[in-house]
Amino acid sequence: HVSVDQQQDFDEFAAQLLAMDEVVEIFNVTGEFDALVRIWVRDFRHLREFLYGKISELPAHQNTVSSMVLANQVKPLTLSGR
């Protein structure tokens, strides 16, 4: 979860993130944070390098709270209209 300086253009911030190899998806969200950024990193060292060496250096970046996925389940999508 990432907070972005509201004086900065979100699309420009998203483009800067998408240019990073680790970034898979970016969601502009409502609530306490402005973005949910999904990344892939090799290990904790790589995560630390990404958080402190890349994302925190972006001018629009204000705050980051990271979470790690321990398991996931995905509901299959259907085209039945529901």
TIRO-493683 format. One record per residue (C-alpha): z, x, y. Coordinates in steps of 0.001 Angstrom, whole numbers, plus 500000, padded with zeros to 6 digits. Layout:
<sites>
ZXY
...
</sites>
This chain:
<sites>
500000500000500000
498965501431503336
499769500500506933
497011501145509448
497233501634513222
495900498349514611
494206500220517449
491892501798514881
488909500118513229
489812499116509655
486216499478508434
486114503048509732
489433503776508002
488103502265504764
484931504363505000
487025507525505397
489042506564502316
485955505739500247
484602509211501004
487545510638499027
486863511265495330
490203509753494268
489650506354495896
488317503637493590
488879500423495587
490238499301498933
491489495792499655
492242494579503192
495328492425502576
497740490144504408
501471490699504563
503595493746505250
500762496223504650
497133496298505764
495490497781502697
495877498142498973
494153501327497866
493529501961494178
493141505623493265
492698507760490162
494541511086490042
495026513619487243
498795513978487485
501785513881489849
500718517098491582
497312515598492322
499012512410493600
501191514463495942
498149516406497192
496323513147497844
499236511475499649
500315514429501780
497084516367502100
494456513672502501
495513510121503313
498366511075505639
495940513167507713
493757510191508643
494252509209512314
494706505489511533
497255506072508749
500789504949509591
502680504522506331
502139504603502578
504193503110499766
502940504079496332
503308502227493054
502181503263489597
500696500910487020
502622501099483759
500538498485481943
498013495832482841
496646492590481506
493473490959482746
492613487311482389
488982486918481284
486789485337483937
484717482303483063
481968480557484964
483269477070484141
484193476363487748
487943476776487217
</sites>
